[in-house]
């Protein structure tokens, strides 16, 4: 833990564990502010490896510092257990790639990248920022990206109609809500009635994947409830107590149990709940919305993510008609086209 100050008489002392070492001593000062500066310097020196000797900072020490900086701790436990007190200078990119296969022997490349390579590199490069080690670049495992199948409005309407017929109006509302707002299934199922303001046709979505910082805290966005989405949510049988969940599901796992069955009974393609989020992005892009707006409305952290994931939504070749202002894929007829007709009449 970081060094803490305590008094003996009028003199301030410090104690705590830093860089794997227990430190305890006097600051020699009766001035608390000066004592805090002295303790901070002692702690910084310890982290720089000055107490252990140059080049001896270990992965365990780097991981502790990384955690104390309030970075994401997801997937760290297995990595920390693997490297333990290995000096950072001895950890190579190839060694990290081998560790991924050792830690998750049955996993696929995407998992190795996400759960080993990314967090391991983050810890080492954070240590590099502090001047304890050299930065590291780790080659990721190649991943064959699967083309995402987006839900269409027709698919969602068919699914919702079947859900209502099956006596599941809350499931119908969930599908429409995800398609209309781009919410992830986990975000949607976590939403309570306190997050919904029907008078303003709005809902607050607590975002789960937007990057968080200690300064900004949890991030959220306010989504507009379009007519069909508003009606579906308003018609969910509920007492609407603030703490009750809007859609009544504990989480994504409980939704999956009934989702596929409803799709099968509706006679439609067995898309996943997440396909509704894909459908939101694809529909927005095909309607001509700019990428920045799509990213903001759907809760993506940047426009690059939207372009990388949903570029297929822009593959309609006829959109280039817009260059000459002729009839485009969006159905708009230009002034030029009209002028052409008038010229024919005059001829």
MOTAQUI-V690465 format. One record per helix or strand of 3 or more residues. SS is the DSSP state (H for helix, E for strand). FROM is the first residue (numbers start at 0). TO is the last residue. If there is no record, write none. Layout:
BEGIN
SS_FROM_TO + SS_FROM_TO
END
This chain:
BEGIN
E_3_7 + E_10_17 + E_20_28 + H_31_46 + H_58_67 + H_75_82 + H_87_89 + H_92_102 + H_108_128 + H_152_164 + H_168_180 + H_184_189 + H_192_194 + E_201_205 + E_219_223 + H_226_233 + H_251_265 + H_273_285 + H_290_297 + H_302_313 + H_316_323 + H_334_345
END
